[in-house]
Amino acid sequence: MVKDLKELIQWHPDIASLETIGKSVDGRDLYALKLGTGKEEVLINASHHAREHITTNVVMEMADQYAHLYKTNGKMNGYAVQSILKKTSLYFVPMVNPDGVSLVQLGANSAKNKASVLKINGGSANFSAWKANVRGVDLNRQYPATWSTICCNPGKPSSQNYKGPKVLSEPEAKAMYDFTLKHSFKTSASYHSSGQIIFWHFHQSGSRKTRDYALAKKVSAKTGYSLVAPRSNPSGGGFNDWFIQNEKKPGFTIEVSPYVGNRPVPLVYFSSIWKQNNTIGLMLANETIK
Ligand SMILES: [Zn+2]
């Protein structure tokens, strides 16, 4: 991924740039790729959860194809890429949790503290179901949005669902938080897997709810994924929970792929996932300039 990001900015210096927004627990760089030269900003992120690393491929494919279509003045499903990316900037954070993804893909030897991850994993060397960061904290339960009442918290480091000792205790979540506050994103899309559903609601009401629901329906129409019905008491702690609450802008948590259980999405699903999601970045950017 890092090699591809660096190649992409070399090929497209006119619209693409790369910055490091922080470091993971084990010291890996956390990258944000900016694509576009316009004022209106949209954030797209992936792989908060380790085993959901196919989402990194989805957003990297977006960046790659949008950049190419910009250069060739092309369109994707009717979206004129140049005219959109001259008025907007898409920010991709393609892998929020590189330590966790490395653990799933490469095993315990990828971690600085091998003994610790094996212990958290109950002694098993099979990390395919791991969602957390390398310290066993679920990064999508770290954000300050009704954090104190998050449901089903195991109370100690775990392969999934542990919300951590305090809000933003983990450097990966803190990096996302700080990066978001430095910008004024009009929309956020967080890619997760699996289940072909979209979360969009977190306590918003009135005109904000109407606005966000209208956009959610467009994302649903493109992807074919179902919108999760608003709950009176959602769990909280997720990036988009906080984004919706704090930035007061629409945030979507998009769960790609048919449901596959507690494991990475098999690569065989990639081409259908891509067709369902290819224009989502352009669509969200375009909505900010309509
Ligand atoms: Zn997830």
Boltz pocket constraint, residues with backbone or C-beta under 6 A from the ligand:
constraints:
  - pocket:
      binder: B
      contacts: [[A, 48], [A, 49], [A, 52], [A, 140], [A, 191], [A, 192], [A, 193]]
      max_distance: 6.0
